[in-house]
Amino acid sequence: MINQVTLIGNLGRDPESWQTNDKMLCKLSLATNENYKDKNDVWQTSTQWHTVEIWGQAAALAERMMRKGQLVYITGSIKYSKYENDAGEIKYKTVIVCQTFKTLEAKREVEELAY
């Protein structure tokens, strides 16, 4: 079975990183766009927002090299979870667990990491 996703999009904010019990975690907010023509033949853009988690040594690298608005390429797997909030409501969460990433910038040297 395969659980694989590839995304190319822009960061919605600077990465947020912190240390968990044994590993560093970096969270990204990634926007991907789909352009299409509506029924009136007018171009529209649909934006989807993705939460991306990067773990371990890669998290520290991502925090150093990524900034809001930057175009990035990410591969990973989809993780679904549910939890109960303080009000007792069941909430659902979808996260992309990053396996590789690359910044996509023409003017700077591009760094790549695979782990």
C-alpha positions in Angstrom: 0.0 0.0 0.0 1.1 3.5 -0.7 0.5 6.7 1.4 2.4 9.3 -0.6 1.7 13.0 -1.3 3.7 15.6 -3.3 2.9 19.3 -2.8 4.3 22.5 -4.3 3.1 25.7 -2.6 3.9 28.8 -0.7 4.4 29.1 3.0 1.6 31.0 4.7 3.9 32.0 7.7 7.3 31.4 9.0 8.0 27.9 10.3 7.2 27.2 14.0 9.7 24.9 15.8 10.0 23.4 19.3 11.6 20.5 21.1 9.4 17.6 22.0 10.4 14.9 24.4 13.1 13.5 22.2 12.9 15.2 18.8 12.6 18.7 17.3 9.3 19.4 15.5 8.8 22.1 12.8 5.3 22.9 11.6 4.6 24.7 8.3 1.4 26.1 6.9 1.5 25.5 3.1 -0.9 26.9 0.5 -1.5 25.2 -2.8 -3.5 26.7 -5.6 -5.7 25.2 -8.4 -6.7 27.4 -11.3 -9.9 26.6 -13.2 -12.5 28.3 -15.4 -16.0 28.6 -13.9 -19.3 28.2 -15.8 -19.0 31.8 -17.1 -15.5 31.0 -18.6 -13.8 33.2 -16.0 -10.6 32.0 -14.4 -10.8 31.3 -10.6 -8.3 30.2 -8.0 -9.0 27.7 -5.3 -6.5 27.7 -2.4 -6.1 24.6 -0.1 -4.1 25.0 3.2 -2.0 22.1 4.5 -0.4 21.6 7.8 3.1 20.0 7.4 5.2 18.4 10.1 9.0 18.0 9.8 10.7 16.0 12.5 14.3 15.6 13.8 17.4 17.2 12.3 15.4 18.2 9.2 13.2 20.4 11.4 16.1 22.6 12.4 17.2 22.9 8.8 13.7 23.8 7.7 13.4 26.5 10.4 16.7 28.1 9.2 16.0 28.0 5.5 12.3 28.6 5.1 10.3 31.9 5.3 6.8 33.1 4.8 5.8 33.4 1.1 8.6 31.0 -0.1 7.8 28.4 -2.7 8.6 24.9 -1.5 8.4 21.3 -2.8 7.4 18.7 -0.2 6.9 14.9 -0.3 5.5 13.0 2.6 2.6 10.9 3.9 -0.9 11.9 5.1 -1.7 11.3 8.7 -5.3 11.5 10.0 -6.1 11.8 13.7 -9.0 12.8 16.0 -9.0 14.2 19.5 -11.5 15.6 22.0 -11.1 19.4 22.8 -11.7 21.0 26.2 -15.4 21.4 25.4 -15.8 17.6 24.8 -16.2 18.0 21.0 -14.5 15.5 18.7 -12.2 17.3 16.3 -10.4 15.8 13.2 -6.9 16.8 12.0 -5.1 16.0 8.7 -1.3 16.5 8.7 1.4 15.9 6.0 4.4 14.3 7.6 7.3 15.5 5.5 9.8 13.0 4.2 11.8 15.3 1.8 11.7 19.0 1.1 13.3 21.5 -1.3 13.1 25.3 -1.5 12.3 26.4 -5.0 14.0 29.7 -5.6 15.8 30.7 -8.8 18.3 33.2 -7.3 19.6 31.3 -4.3 21.2 27.9 -4.2 18.6 25.3 -3.5 19.1 23.0 -0.5 17.5 19.6 -0.4 17.1 17.1 2.4 16.0 13.5 2.4 15.8 11.5 5.5 
